[in-house]
Amino acid sequence: MATTPVPTAEHPMDDDARRLAELGYKQELRRKWSGFSNFAISFSIISILAGCFTTFGQAWNNGGPVAISWGWPLISLFILIIGFCMAELVSAYPTAGGIYWWAATMGRPVHGWFTGWLNLIGLVAVTASVDYGCATFLNLTLSALFDGWAGTLRQAFVLFVIILVLHGLINIFGHRIIDVLQNVSVWWHVAGAAAVVAILVLVPDNHQSFQFVFTERFNNSGFGDGDTAGLTFWFYVLPLGFLLTQYTITGFDACAHVSEETRGASQAAARGLWQSIFYSAVGGWILLLAFLFAATDVEAINAAGGFSGAIFESALTPVFFKVVIIISTIGQFFCGMSCVTSMSRMAYAFSRDRAVPGWRLWSRVDRNGTPVNAIIGATLAGLVLTLPALYESSAGIPIAFYAVVSVAVLGLYLSFLIPIALRLRMGDRFVPGPWTLGRKYKLLGWIAVIEIAVIAIYFVLPIVPAGVPGNDGFTWSAVNYAPLAVGGVLLVVAVWWYASARKWFAGPVRTVDDPAPAPDPAPVDGPG
């Protein structure tokens, strides 16, 4: 295993390495990322060129334009509040373990145990969903470019496997340029999204009205017989549409997972975390509004199950249609690359603390400071999770994809919930880092906890009537298997905890003795 030389008078320990040593770890990963690179990885994982394109249909079918034009900024505000709460925590505890390390430190080992597993399955799922979405758009791109390409479900899955392997290889062998690629990804997302908006504004001959974009409601879910005014619509169907926002703006915990590789992490990671949410929320809303104004052929979009590609195909010329989907596909490829980076760092850190079976293997780094085995193992887990996508759903929408999306949202946000709740419980006993919420932590923390609890209920529910056991036309291919996947993992983890792990898992395992502490920097207030 690669190690860091012992500090000497000629080579003193810098502030980042000192703080990491105070938290109990040697500097094993290479600390060469800038603050912008730290922001870039979360911005890339959020990826408005991925989530806005791939999960648009979920909001279109469950609420229609209002679920997007009003739902996006509303849910984004709640997610930003969650981000503020997490920014305070990463400032205090800038470690690769991130979320579960915070829980174990502020609570007990059991909190860290469950948080770690939830976070890990969420990261695996978000990587799988992004790469599968990328494969779907690449499949569409190849169908548009080559007449002989059929664009079948099996072809999409083969492309998914190829993309997943490529992302693993880039993360293993691209250690010298991975941070540069994250920076390139940011500019691709900014320029690409701007180009798509410009195309959707300038190229179509007609656009929808403001009334359509901000007041029109659809209920293509199959629940409530298409009604858009009753209680079923407002309290069941419409909230399901919010999955678009909740899924797109996630994965921002990557700022924590690469904090051991970031210079000035206590401030840079905190800023990168909340800023990646804020800028993605603004850019994503503008992009989605452009989608809605260009969505003039409602029948064609409904016939395609709300798939965003139907908007571009019906509103644009063939050339501009290809340009838009190519821009999105490349952005999604960058996004998946960043997801593998974040996922592998979490797998490495959790294994370093001996929580993952075979931890000695997964916590090993090569001479370049790259957790190669963690990259391989985590990508294979993403492949296994996505296997149900091989079976076509009779519901007319990609149920398996939305299920993996739900697994990602549930795993990640539930893992965020535990340390935020523990921070509330600590109160004034919590010692903040240089970026702090001050007294605002109580209000923001409770809002975050309640919002996560609500989405955790909605996103385990059936997406279509055919996925409700006992309904006419019930089929297993239409079942939202998110509660089975997340619940199954939690059951195994709980049994494992009470049968064995509670006897030996003591939380984070120190790998270094305490250095002489450096003076604490003056706190910097957070929002407001």
C-alpha positions in Angstrom: 0.0 0.0 0.0 1.3 3.4 -0.9 2.2 5.6 2.1 3.2 9.2 2.8 6.7 9.9 4.1 6.9 10.9 7.7 7.1 14.7 8.0 10.5 16.2 8.8 12.0 19.6 9.2 12.8 19.6 5.4 9.3 18.2 4.5 6.8 19.5 7.0 3.2 18.3 7.1 0.9 20.8 5.3 -2.4 22.0 6.8 -4.5 19.5 4.8 -2.3 16.5 5.7 -2.3 17.7 9.3 -6.1 18.0 9.5 -6.4 14.6 7.9 -4.0 13.2 10.5 -6.1 14.8 13.2 -9.1 12.9 11.8 -7.0 9.7 12.0 -5.6 9.0 8.5 -2.4 9.1 6.6 -2.3 11.0 3.3 -2.4 8.1 0.8 -4.4 9.6 -2.0 -2.6 12.2 -4.0 -3.7 15.7 -3.0 -3.5 17.5 -6.3 -7.1 18.7 -6.9 -7.9 22.4 -6.9 -11.0 23.8 -5.4 -12.5 24.2 -8.9 -11.8 20.5 -9.6 -13.6 19.6 -6.4 -16.6 21.7 -7.5 -16.3 20.2 -11.0 -16.8 16.6 -9.9 -20.1 17.3 -8.2 -21.2 19.6 -10.9 -20.4 16.8 -13.4 -22.2 14.1 -11.4 -25.3 16.3 -11.1 -25.0 16.8 -14.8 -28.0 18.7 -16.2 -27.0 17.1 -19.6 -27.8 13.7 -18.0 -30.7 13.8 -15.5 -32.7 16.5 -17.4 -32.6 14.4 -20.5 -33.0 10.9 -19.2 -35.6 11.4 -16.5 -37.7 14.1 -18.2 -40.3 11.6 -19.0 -41.0 10.8 -15.3 -42.0 14.4 -14.7 -43.9 14.7 -18.0 -46.0 11.7 -17.3 -46.5 12.5 -13.6 -47.7 16.1 -13.6 -46.7 17.4 -17.0 -45.2 20.9 -17.5 -46.1 22.1 -14.0 -44.0 19.3 -12.4 -41.1 20.7 -14.3 -41.5 24.5 -14.5 -42.6 24.8 -10.9 -41.5 21.5 -9.4 -37.8 22.0 -10.4 -37.1 25.3 -8.6 -39.2 24.2 -5.6 -37.4 20.9 -5.1 -34.0 22.5 -5.9 -34.5 24.9 -3.0 -35.0 22.0 -0.6 -31.9 20.2 -2.1 -29.8 23.4 -1.6 -30.8 23.4 2.0 -29.6 19.8 2.3 -26.4 20.9 0.6 -25.8 23.7 3.1 -26.1 21.2 6.0 -23.7 18.9 4.3 -21.2 21.7 3.4 -20.9 22.5 7.1 -20.1 18.8 7.9 -17.5 18.4 5.1 -15.8 21.6 6.3 -15.5 20.1 9.8 -14.6 16.6 8.6 -12.9 16.6 5.1 -12.4 12.8 4.7 -12.9 10.4 1.7 -15.3 8.5 3.9 -17.4 11.6 4.0 -21.0 10.8 4.9 -20.5 7.6 7.0 -17.4 9.1 8.8 -19.5 12.0 9.9 -22.3 9.7 11.2 -19.8 7.4 13.1 -18.0 10.4 14.6 -21.1 12.3 15.7 -23.1 9.2 16.7 -22.0 5.6 17.3 -20.5 2.9 15.1 -24.0 1.7 14.2 -24.8 5.0 12.7 -21.7 4.9 10.6 -22.4 1.3 9.6 -25.9 2.0 8.1 -24.9 5.3 6.7 -21.9 3.8 4.9 -23.9 1.0 3.3 -26.8 3.3 2.2 -24.3 5.8 0.7 -22.4 3.0 -1.1 -25.5 1.5 -2.7 -26.6 5.0 -3.7 -23.3 5.7 -5.4 -23.3 2.4 -7.2 -26.9 3.0 -8.3 -26.3 6.6 -9.5 -23.3 5.4 -11.5 -25.3 2.5 -13.0 -28.2 4.8 -13.9 -26.0 7.5 -15.5 -24.1 5.0 -17.6 -27.3 3.3 -18.6 -28.8 6.6 -19.6 -25.7 7.4 -21.5 -26.0 4.1 -23.3 -29.6 4.9 -24.2 -28.7 8.2 -25.7 -25.7 6.7 -27.5 -28.1 4.0 -28.9 -30.3 6.8 -30.1 -27.4 8.6 -31.6 -26.2 5.6 -33.5 -29.7 4.9 -34.8 -29.8 8.5 -36.1 -26.4 8.3 -37.7 -26.5 4.8 -39.2 -29.4 3.2 -40.9 -28.3 -0.3 -40.0 -28.3 0.3 -36.3 -31.6 -1.0 -34.9 -31.3 0.6 -31.4 -32.6 -2.4 -29.6 -32.8 -3.0 -25.8 -30.0 -5.6 -26.0 -27.8 -3.1 -27.9 -28.4 -0.5 -25.3 -27.3 -2.9 -22.6 -24.1 -3.9 -24.5 -23.3 -0.2 -24.9 -23.9 0.3 -21.1 -21.4 -2.5 -20.4 -18.8 -0.9 -22.7 -19.3 2.6 -21.2 -19.0 1.2 -17.7 -15.7 -0.6 -18.6 -14.4 2.6 -20.2 -15.1 4.6 -17.2 -13.3 2.1 -15.0 -10.3 2.1 -17.2 -10.2 6.0 -17.4 -10.2 6.1 -13.6 -7.6 3.4 -13.3 -5.1 4.6 -15.9 -6.0 8.3 -16.2 -4.8 9.3 -12.7 -2.6 12.0 -14.2 -5.5 13.7 -16.0 -8.7 12.7 -14.2 -8.9 16.1 -12.4 -8.3 17.9 -15.7 -11.1 15.9 -17.3 -13.4 17.0 -14.5 -12.6 20.6 -15.3 -13.2 20.0 -19.0 -16.5 18.4 -18.1 -17.7 21.6 -16.4 -17.1 23.7 -19.5 -18.7 21.0 -21.7 -21.8 21.1 -19.5 -22.0 24.9 -19.5 -21.3 25.4 -23.2 -23.3 22.3 -24.2 -26.4 23.3 -22.2 -26.2 26.8 -23.6 -26.0 25.4 -27.1 -29.0 23.2 -26.6 -31.0 26.1 -25.2 -30.0 28.3 -28.2 -31.0 25.5 -30.6 -34.4 25.0 -29.0 -35.1 28.7 -29.0 -33.9 29.6 -32.5 -34.5 26.5 -34.7 -38.2 25.4 -34.2 -40.8 27.3 -36.2 -43.3 27.3 -33.3 -43.1 27.3 -29.5 -45.5 26.6 -26.7 -47.2 29.5 -24.8 -46.3 30.6 -21.3 -49.7 29.3 -20.2 -48.8 25.8 -21.4 -45.4 25.8 -19.8 -46.5 27.1 -16.4 -50.1 25.9 -16.0 -50.6 22.7 -18.1 -51.0 19.4 -16.2 -50.7 15.9 -17.5 -51.5 12.6 -15.8 -50.1 9.8 -18.0 -49.3 7.6 -15.0 -52.3 5.4 -15.2 -53.3 6.3 -11.7 -56.5 8.3 -11.1 -57.9 7.6 -14.6 -55.9 10.6 -16.0 -57.5 13.1 -13.7 -55.4 16.2 -13.0 -57.5 17.9 -10.4 -58.2 15.3 -7.7 -56.3 14.3 -4.6 -54.7 11.4 -6.4 -53.0 13.8 -8.8 -51.8 16.3 -6.2 -50.7 13.9 -3.5 -49.5 10.9 -5.4 -48.9 11.5 -9.2 -47.4 14.9 -9.0 -44.8 14.0 -6.3 -43.7 11.1 -8.4 -42.8 13.6 -11.1 -40.4 15.3 -8.7 -38.1 12.4 -9.1 -36.7 14.3 -12.1 -35.3 17.0 -9.8 -34.4 14.8 -6.9 -32.4 12.4 -9.1 -30.7 15.0 -11.3 -29.4 17.1 -8.4 -27.7 14.3 -6.4 -24.3 12.9 -6.1 -23.0 16.2 -4.7 -21.4 14.3 -1.8 -18.6 13.6 -4.3 -17.0 16.9 -2.9 -16.6 15.0 0.4 -15.3 11.8 -1.2 -12.5 13.6 -3.0 -11.7 16.0 -0.2 -8.6 14.0 0.7 -7.4 14.8 -2.8 -8.3 18.5 -2.6 -6.1 21.3 -1.5 -7.6 23.6 1.1 -10.4 21.0 1.5 -12.0 22.4 4.7 -13.2 25.4 2.7 -12.9 24.3 -0.9 -15.0 21.2 -0.5 -17.7 23.0 1.4 -18.0 25.7 -1.3 -17.8 23.2 -4.1 -20.7 21.2 -2.6 -23.3 23.9 -2.3 -22.2 25.8 -5.4 -22.5 22.7 -7.5 -26.2 22.4 -6.4 -26.9 26.1 -6.9 -25.5 26.5 -10.4 -26.9 23.2 -11.6 -30.4 24.2 -10.3 -30.3 27.5 -12.2 -28.8 26.0 -15.4 -31.1 23.0 -15.3 -34.3 25.1 -14.9 -33.3 27.2 -18.0 -32.6 24.0 -20.0 -35.9 22.4 -19.0 -37.9 25.5 -19.8 -36.4 25.4 -23.3 -37.5 21.7 -23.5 -41.1 22.7 -22.6 -41.3 25.7 -24.9 -40.1 23.4 -27.8 -42.6 20.6 -26.9 -45.2 21.5 -29.5 -46.0 17.9 -30.6 -47.6 16.7 -27.4 -49.0 13.5 -29.0 -45.6 12.4 -30.3 -44.1 13.0 -26.8 -46.9 11.1 -25.1 -46.5 8.2 -27.7 -42.8 8.0 -26.7 -43.6 7.7 -23.0 -42.5 11.3 -22.3 -39.0 10.6 -23.6 -37.2 13.9 -24.1 -35.7 12.7 -27.5 -39.3 13.0 -28.9 -39.2 16.7 -28.3 -36.0 17.2 -30.2 -37.0 14.9 -33.0 -40.4 16.6 -33.5 -39.2 20.2 -33.1 -35.9 20.2 -34.8 -34.4 19.4 -38.2 -32.5 16.1 -38.5 -29.1 17.8 -38.3 -29.9 19.8 -35.1 -31.6 16.8 -33.6 -28.4 14.9 -33.9 -26.4 17.8 -32.5 -28.5 17.9 -29.4 -28.4 14.2 -28.6 -24.6 14.1 -29.3 -24.1 17.0 -26.9 -26.1 15.2 -24.2 -24.4 11.9 -24.8 -20.9 13.3 -24.3 -22.1 15.2 -21.2 -23.5 11.9 -19.8 -20.2 10.2 -20.5 -18.4 12.8 -18.5 -20.9 12.4 -15.8 -20.5 8.7 -15.5 -16.7 9.1 -15.4 -17.1 11.4 -12.4 -19.6 9.0 -10.7 -17.0 6.1 -10.9 -14.4 8.4 -9.2 -16.7 9.3 -6.4 -18.1 5.7 -6.0 -14.6 4.2 -5.9 -13.4 6.7 -3.2 -16.3 5.8 -1.0 -15.7 2.1 -1.5 -12.0 2.6 -0.7 -12.7 4.6 2.4 -15.4 2.3 3.8 -13.1 -0.7 3.1 -10.2 1.2 4.8 -12.3 1.1 8.0 -12.9 -2.7 7.5 -16.7 -2.5 6.8 -16.7 -4.2 3.4 -16.1 -7.9 3.0 -12.6 -8.4 1.5 -11.6 -4.9 2.8 -7.9 -5.6 2.4 -8.4 -5.9 -1.3 -10.7 -2.9 -1.8 -8.6 -0.6 0.4 -5.4 -1.2 -1.5 -4.0 1.7 -3.6 -1.4 1.4 -6.4 1.9 3.3 -6.6 0.0 6.2 -8.2 -2.4 6.5 -5.2 -5.3 5.0 -7.2 -7.8 2.6 -5.5 -7.8 0.2 -8.5 -9.5 -2.7 -6.8 -12.3 -0.5 -5.4 -12.9 0.9 -8.9 -13.2 -2.6 -10.4 -15.4 -4.0 -7.6 -17.8 -1.0 -7.5 -18.3 -0.9 -11.3 -19.1 -4.7 -11.3 -21.7 -4.0 -8.6 -23.3 -1.3 -10.8 -23.5 -3.9 -13.6 -25.3 -6.4 -11.5 -27.8 -3.8 -10.2 -28.8 -3.0 -13.7 -29.3 -6.5 -15.0 -33.2 -6.2 -14.8 -32.9 -3.6 -17.6 -32.4 -6.5 -20.0 -36.1 -7.3 -19.6 -38.5 -5.0 -21.5 -41.4 -3.7 -19.5 -44.9 -3.9 -20.8 -45.7 -0.5 -19.2 -44.2 1.4 -22.1 -41.7 3.3 -20.0 -38.2 2.2 -18.8 -39.3 0.9 -15.4 -36.0 -0.8 -14.7 -34.1 2.5 -15.3 -36.5 4.5 -13.1 -36.1 1.8 -10.4 -32.3 2.2 -10.5 -32.8 5.9 -10.3 -35.0 5.5 -7.2 -32.4 3.2 -5.6 -29.8 6.0 -6.2 -32.1 8.7 -4.7 -33.1 6.6 -1.7 -29.6 5.3 -0.9 -27.9 8.7 -1.2 -30.5 10.9 0.5 -31.1 8.4 3.4 -27.4 8.4 3.9 -27.5 12.2 4.1 -30.3 12.1 6.6 -28.4 10.3 9.3 -25.5 12.7 9.8 -27.7 15.8 9.4 -30.0 14.4 12.2 -27.0 13.6 14.3 -25.7 17.2 13.8 -29.0 18.5 15.1 -28.7 16.2 18.1 -25.2 17.4 18.9 -26.2 21.0 19.1 -23.5 23.2 20.5 -21.2 20.2 21.1 -20.5 20.2 17.4 -17.1 21.8 16.6 -17.5 23.5 13.1 -14.8 23.9 10.5 -14.1 27.2 8.8 -17.4 27.1 6.8 -20.3 27.1 9.2 -24.1 27.7 9.3 -23.9 29.3 12.7 -27.3 29.4 14.5 -29.1 28.7 11.2 -28.2 25.0 11.4 -31.4 24.2 13.4 -33.9 25.6 11.0 -32.1 24.3 7.9 -31.4 20.9 9.5 -35.0 20.2 10.3 -36.1 21.3 6.8 -33.6 18.9 5.3 -34.6 16.0 7.6 -38.4 16.4 6.8 -37.8 16.7 3.0 -35.7 13.5 2.9 -38.2 11.6 5.0 -41.0 12.6 2.6 -39.1 11.6 -0.6 -38.1 8.3 1.0 -41.8 7.4 1.2 -42.7 8.5 -2.3 -39.9 6.9 -4.2 -40.5 3.3 -2.9 -44.1 3.5 -4.3 -45.2 1.9 -7.6 -44.6 4.0 -10.7 -47.4 2.5 -12.8 -50.6 0.6 -11.9 -49.2 -2.6 -13.5 -46.5 -2.6 -10.7 -49.1 -2.7 -7.9 -49.6 -6.3 -6.7 -53.2 -7.4 -7.0 -54.1 -5.0 -9.8 -55.4 -6.2 -13.1 -52.5 -6.5 -15.5 -49.9 -6.8 -12.7 -46.5 -7.9 -14.1 -43.2 -8.2 -12.3 -41.5 -6.3 -15.1 -43.4 -3.2 -14.1 -42.5 -3.4 -10.4 -40.4 -0.6 -8.9 -37.8 -2.8 -7.4 -36.1 0.1 -5.5 -37.7 -0.9 -2.1 -36.6 -4.5 -2.7 -33.0 -3.4 -3.6 -32.6 -0.9 -0.8 -34.7 -2.9 1.7 -32.8 -6.1 0.9 -29.5 -4.5 1.4 -30.6 -2.9 4.7 -32.0 -6.2 5.9 -28.7 -8.0 5.2 -26.7 -5.2 6.7 -29.0 -5.2 9.8 -28.7 -8.9 10.3 -25.0 -8.7 9.7 -24.7 -5.9 12.3 -26.6 -7.7 15.1 -25.1 -11.1 14.3 -21.4 -10.1 13.9 -20.4 -6.6 13.0 -21.4 -4.9 16.2 -18.7 -7.0 17.9 -15.8 -5.8 15.8 -16.9 -2.7 13.8 -15.8 0.3 15.9 -16.2 3.0 13.2 -13.3 4.8 11.5 -10.0 3.0 12.0 -7.1 5.4 12.8 -4.0 4.8 10.6 -1.8 7.6 12.1 -1.0 9.1 15.5 -2.2 12.6 16.3 0.2 15.3 15.1 0.6 18.6 16.9 -2.6 20.5 16.2 -2.5 23.6 14.1 -4.3 26.8 15.2 -8.0 26.7 14.3 -9.0 29.1 11.5 -11.6 31.7 12.1 -15.1 30.3 11.1 -16.7 31.7 8.0 -20.5 32.0 8.1 -22.5 30.0 5.5 -25.6 31.3 3.7 -27.2 34.5 4.7 
